[in-house]
Amino acid sequence: MALAILLISEYKNDDEKKDLTYIKGNPMRSKYSLLVTFLLSIICFLIAAIYFQSINLNKSSSGVITHDRDNISEIQKDDYHPVINVKDKKDGSKIYYIDYTKGNNRASGTSKDKAWKDFANIKKRSFAEGDTILLKRGEIWDQTLFPPAGGNESGQVFIDAYGTGELPVIDVQNRLSAAIRIYHSYISINNLRIQNSTNDCIAISVDGGLSSIKLKNIEILNAGNNGIAVSNGGKNLEISGCYIENAHNNGIYLGGSAENKLGDVKIYDCHIIKASGNDGITIHEDGKGNTAGSNFLFKNNIAEMCAEQGFDITTGENILLLNNISNMNRQGGIVVGHSAKNITIKGHKSTDEPTEKTSAAINLMGLGNIRLLNSIVKGNGYHLLSISTNNVAVANNNFIWNGGEEPIDISGKIENIYFINNIVYSKQYQMRRIRFLEASRPPDYQSFYFDYNLYHVPDNDVIFYSNNRNYNFKEYQKAFKVEMNS
């Protein structure tokens, strides 16, 4: 229809450019113009008729205009079904329903009125790529869910929710070690609440390493160990939109392995609160000292009020922490240590941590090659920043001191430290010292570069410390010939 209108418009525009007197004096040309306009109008009418007929066919067959987002939302409010990526959904795939209250394990499970009661039939059936298992909202199960085999590189097996009301709940009532155990690859689990395990609420351990596992929008409460734990390595793990509270150990634990090193991991939009034993999210060597692999992305996550760090990166390489938040964690927001290397921390926000007198809000150790960029570290924790490893660049950050101990410590016989274009200031009328703790690494050490920074304490001096002596800023510049542009 739009094409026909455009043609008419273009035709009229062309006529307007011609000699109007000539057209009026030529009846044949005038008739020709009217004929063309009439034919194009008929084409426009036919296209419009076909267009509106196709809409009516779509509406009558599906109950919704397929491209109308608002109508799709209304349908989902009444009877939610997961929106499965068309690329993942396969022709001929099946949907199975589980309803604890009205279901029956002797039923086929292939419709809502023939739903299974619990998870027993999952072990008895064969599944294929694209198959979906739906748990009814508002229902509660007290048994461990074992997602089945059947997915492959062509498509996953999906587990999701249907119906209205609260999320489906798997509550193992502190009787069973896990609420969900994943032994197979190519699994996608969405929209559940799981709680009260004696060990890991979600335990992922695939022989030979996982492939393509996705967890999305899962609430995890009161895990006896980790909220989510991954062992035996593998590739292509994605965890998003999960809320994890009161895990006894870590919120999310990504373990090292002897073979099939864990890598290509994305964790984003998750919120971890009150991991009472350790960290919010950790990449950690396993009990035998085996390391993790490479390529990790942690983005837009929140970790707060954990017993140790919000983000504990102690193994792995090529790791990007982007736009995360840590708040009031007992031993700091981020620690990088042990065998971890090639780390970029960008756009991080750390507030009022560590809450106990140990470590720092950002503690950079390990094998080095670390970048801290465009971040805000503020509050009254023990230290704001501690650097004790090689090859560190700290640039374009705000360090806002509001009480506590020294804001910045540089320690150890380390090399290649760049501290550029940062703001370090106090919200009080004093601030503790910025310290160079290793006698052989004073501020003018050959591989240190400190410049273009702004230091400010209201109505008072900024104090630097090196080799058992304190310096105000002018004395610091004069003694070490550094920060001449600061």
Solvent accessible surface area in square Angstrom, and as a share of the most:
residue,aa,sasa,rsa
1,M,82,0.37
2,A,79,0.62
3,L,115,0.57
4,A,1,0.00
5,I,94,0.48
6,L,98,0.49
7,L,82,0.41
8,I,32,0.16
9,S,47,0.31
10,E,85,0.38
11,Y,50,0.19
12,K,107,0.45
13,N,61,0.31
14,D,69,0.36
15,D,27,0.14
16,E,124,0.56
17,K,163,0.69
18,K,95,0.40
19,D,92,0.47
20,L,105,0.52
21,T,107,0.62
22,Y,128,0.49
23,I,26,0.13
24,K,172,0.73
25,G,65,0.62
26,N,41,0.21
27,P,87,0.54
28,M,139,0.62
29,R,68,0.25
30,S,42,0.27
31,K,132,0.56
32,Y,125,0.48
33,S,22,0.14
34,L,123,0.61
35,L,99,0.49
36,V,33,0.19
37,T,43,0.25
38,F,123,0.51
39,L,91,0.45
40,L,24,0.12
41,S,51,0.33
42,I,71,0.36
43,I,79,0.40
44,C,26,0.15
45,F,144,0.60
46,L,96,0.48
47,I,57,0.29
48,A,18,0.14
49,A,49,0.38
50,I,119,0.60
51,Y,105,0.40
52,F,110,0.46
53,Q,110,0.49
54,S,48,0.31
55,I,32,0.16
56,N,95,0.49
57,L,113,0.56
58,N,58,0.30
59,K,107,0.45
60,S,93,0.60
61,S,97,0.62
62,S,62,0.40
63,G,53,0.51
64,V,23,0.13
65,I,33,0.17
66,T,75,0.44
67,H,136,0.61
68,D,43,0.22
69,R,200,0.73
70,D,107,0.55
71,N,52,0.26
72,I,66,0.33
73,S,48,0.31
74,E,93,0.42
75,I,88,0.45
76,Q,51,0.23
77,K,137,0.58
78,D,108,0.56
79,D,43,0.22
80,Y,44,0.17
81,H,60,0.27
82,P,19,0.12
83,V,120,0.69
84,I,33,0.17
85,N,77,0.40
86,V,134,0.77
87,K,157,0.67
88,D,35,0.18
89,K,66,0.28
90,K,64,0.27
91,D,152,0.79
92,G,77,0.74
93,S,28,0.18
94,K,113,0.48
95,I,58,0.30
96,Y,11,0.04
97,Y,18,0.07
98,I,0,0.00
99,D,5,0.03
100,Y,91,0.35
101,T,95,0.55
102,K,166,0.70
103,G,12,0.12
104,N,68,0.35
105,N,49,0.25
106,R,220,0.80
107,A,24,0.19
108,S,46,0.30
109,G,0,0.00
110,T,70,0.41
111,S,36,0.23
112,K,90,0.38
113,D,125,0.65
114,K,109,0.46
115,A,5,0.04
116,W,0,0.00
117,K,71,0.30
118,D,25,0.13
119,F,8,0.03
120,A,38,0.30
121,N,8,0.04
122,I,5,0.03
123,K,146,0.62
124,K,152,0.64
125,R,102,0.37
126,S,109,0.70
127,F,17,0.07
128,A,50,0.39
129,E,48,0.22
130,G,0,0.00
131,D,6,0.03
132,T,0,0.00
133,I,0,0.00
134,L,0,0.00
135,L,0,0.00
136,K,57,0.24
137,R,43,0.16
138,G,49,0.47
139,E,22,0.10
140,I,98,0.50
141,W,1,0.00
142,D,61,0.32
143,Q,52,0.23
144,T,22,0.13
145,L,0,0.00
146,F,61,0.26
147,P,2,0.01
148,P,14,0.09
149,A,49,0.38
150,G,26,0.25
151,G,15,0.14
152,N,59,0.30
153,E,158,0.71
154,S,63,0.41
155,G,4,0.04
156,Q,9,0.04
157,V,0,0.00
158,F,13,0.05
159,I,0,0.00
160,D,5,0.03
161,A,0,0.00
162,Y,6,0.02
163,G,10,0.09
164,T,78,0.45
165,G,58,0.56
166,E,114,0.51
167,L,26,0.13
168,P,0,0.00
169,V,12,0.07
170,I,0,0.00
171,D,22,0.11
172,V,0,0.00
173,Q,90,0.40
174,N,97,0.50
175,R,134,0.49
176,L,58,0.29
177,S,44,0.28
178,A,2,0.01
179,A,0,0.00
180,I,0,0.00
181,R,62,0.23
182,I,0,0.00
183,Y,104,0.40
184,H,73,0.32
185,S,19,0.12
186,Y,44,0.17
187,I,0,0.00
188,S,7,0.04
189,I,0,0.00
190,N,21,0.11
191,N,20,0.10
192,L,0,0.00
193,R,47,0.17
194,I,0,0.00
195,Q,31,0.14
196,N,25,0.13
197,S,1,0.01
198,T,70,0.41
199,N,62,0.32
200,D,20,0.10
201,C,0,0.00
202,I,0,0.00
203,A,13,0.10
204,I,2,0.01
205,S,31,0.20
206,V,12,0.07
207,D,131,0.68
208,G,58,0.56
209,G,11,0.11
210,L,3,0.02
211,S,36,0.23
212,S,26,0.16
213,I,0,0.00
214,K,77,0.33
215,L,1,0.01
216,K,101,0.43
217,N,61,0.31
218,I,0,0.00
219,E,52,0.23
220,I,1,0.01
221,L,43,0.21
222,N,61,0.31
223,A,3,0.02
224,G,26,0.25
225,N,42,0.22
226,N,7,0.04
227,G,0,0.00
228,I,0,0.00
229,A,10,0.08
230,V,1,0.00
231,S,49,0.31
232,N,62,0.32
233,G,1,0.01
234,G,5,0.05
235,K,87,0.37
236,N,86,0.44
237,L,2,0.01
238,E,44,0.20
239,I,0,0.00
240,S,4,0.03
241,G,29,0.28
242,C,2,0.01
243,Y,68,0.26
244,I,1,0.01
245,E,54,0.24
246,N,66,0.34
247,A,1,0.01
248,H,119,0.53
249,N,35,0.18
250,N,7,0.04
251,G,0,0.00
252,I,0,0.00
253,Y,46,0.17
254,L,0,0.00
255,G,1,0.01
256,G,3,0.03
257,S,9,0.06
258,A,73,0.56
259,E,128,0.57
260,N,74,0.38
261,K,66,0.28
262,L,0,0.00
263,G,0,0.00
264,D,58,0.30
265,V,2,0.01
266,K,100,0.43
267,I,0,0.00
268,Y,62,0.24
269,D,77,0.40
270,C,2,0.01
271,H,52,0.23
272,I,1,0.01
273,I,24,0.12
274,K,93,0.39
275,A,1,0.00
276,S,61,0.39
277,G,32,0.31
278,N,45,0.23
279,D,3,0.01
280,G,0,0.00
281,I,0,0.00
282,T,1,0.00
283,I,0,0.00
284,H,69,0.31
285,E,37,0.17
286,D,37,0.19
287,G,90,0.87
288,K,182,0.77
289,G,42,0.40
290,N,36,0.18
291,T,45,0.26
292,A,9,0.07
293,G,12,0.12
294,S,31,0.20
295,N,76,0.39
296,F,5,0.02
297,L,45,0.22
298,F,0,0.00
299,K,71,0.30
300,N,65,0.33
301,N,0,0.00
302,I,57,0.29
303,A,0,0.00
304,E,25,0.11
305,M,77,0.34
306,C,3,0.02
307,A,8,0.06
308,E,49,0.22
309,Q,14,0.06
310,G,0,0.00
311,F,0,0.00
312,D,10,0.05
313,I,0,0.00
314,T,9,0.05
315,T,0,0.00
316,G,6,0.06
317,E,58,0.26
318,N,73,0.37
319,I,4,0.02
320,L,62,0.31
321,L,1,0.01
322,L,37,0.18
323,N,69,0.36
324,N,0,0.00
325,I,65,0.33
326,S,0,0.00
327,N,34,0.18
328,M,87,0.39
329,N,0,0.00
330,R,117,0.43
331,Q,49,0.22
332,G,0,0.00
333,G,0,0.00
334,I,0,0.00
335,V,10,0.06
336,V,0,0.00
337,G,1,0.01
338,H,121,0.54
339,S,29,0.19
340,A,0,0.00
341,K,69,0.29
342,N,44,0.23
343,I,0,0.00
344,T,27,0.16
345,I,0,0.00
346,K,85,0.36
347,G,18,0.18
348,H,1,0.01
349,K,107,0.45
350,S,1,0.00
351,T,38,0.22
352,D,48,0.25
353,E,1,0.01
354,P,3,0.02
355,T,76,0.44
356,E,63,0.28
357,K,166,0.70
358,T,48,0.28
359,S,30,0.19
360,A,1,0.00
361,A,1,0.01
362,I,0,0.00
363,N,17,0.09
364,L,0,0.00
365,M,70,0.31
366,G,28,0.27
367,L,103,0.51
368,G,0,0.00
369,N,53,0.27
370,I,1,0.00
371,R,85,0.31
372,L,0,0.00
373,L,41,0.20
374,N,75,0.38
375,S,2,0.01
376,I,57,0.29
377,V,0,0.00
378,K,87,0.37
379,G,7,0.06
380,N,85,0.43
381,G,6,0.06
382,Y,60,0.23
383,H,17,0.07
384,L,2,0.01
385,L,0,0.00
386,S,19,0.12
387,I,0,0.00
388,S,41,0.26
389,T,6,0.04
390,N,59,0.30
391,N,59,0.30
392,V,1,0.01
393,A,31,0.24
394,V,1,0.00
395,A,20,0.15
396,N,67,0.34
397,N,1,0.01
398,N,48,0.25
399,F,0,0.00
400,I,19,0.10
401,W,9,0.03
402,N,58,0.30
403,G,12,0.11
404,G,36,0.34
405,E,39,0.17
406,E,5,0.02
407,P,0,0.00
408,I,2,0.01
409,D,9,0.05
410,I,3,0.02
411,S,30,0.19
412,G,31,0.30
413,K,145,0.61
414,I,8,0.04
415,E,57,0.25
416,N,55,0.28
417,I,0,0.00
418,Y,95,0.36
419,F,3,0.01
420,I,52,0.27
421,N,82,0.42
422,N,1,0.00
423,I,61,0.31
424,V,0,0.00
425,Y,70,0.27
426,S,2,0.01
427,K,130,0.55
428,Q,62,0.27
429,Y,150,0.57
430,Q,111,0.49
431,M,16,0.07
432,R,101,0.37
433,R,64,0.23
434,I,5,0.03
435,R,46,0.17
436,F,1,0.01
437,L,75,0.37
438,E,41,0.18
439,A,66,0.51
440,S,50,0.32
441,R,31,0.11
442,P,27,0.17
443,P,2,0.01
444,D,72,0.37
445,Y,38,0.14
446,Q,160,0.71
447,S,23,0.15
448,F,16,0.07
449,Y,95,0.36
450,F,11,0.04
451,D,11,0.06
452,Y,113,0.43
453,N,4,0.02
454,L,102,0.51
455,Y,27,0.10
456,H,92,0.41
457,V,5,0.03
458,P,33,0.21
459,D,134,0.70
460,N,85,0.43
461,D,76,0.40
462,V,10,0.06
463,I,47,0.24
464,F,3,0.01
465,Y,37,0.14
466,S,2,0.02
467,N,78,0.40
468,N,136,0.70
469,R,136,0.50
470,N,78,0.40
471,Y,18,0.07
472,N,44,0.23
473,F,47,0.19
474,K,161,0.68
475,E,77,0.34
476,Y,0,0.00
477,Q,31,0.14
478,K,158,0.67
479,A,55,0.43
480,F,24,0.10
481,K,148,0.63
482,V,20,0.11
483,E,3,0.01
484,M,121,0.54
485,N,86,0.44
486,S,42,0.27
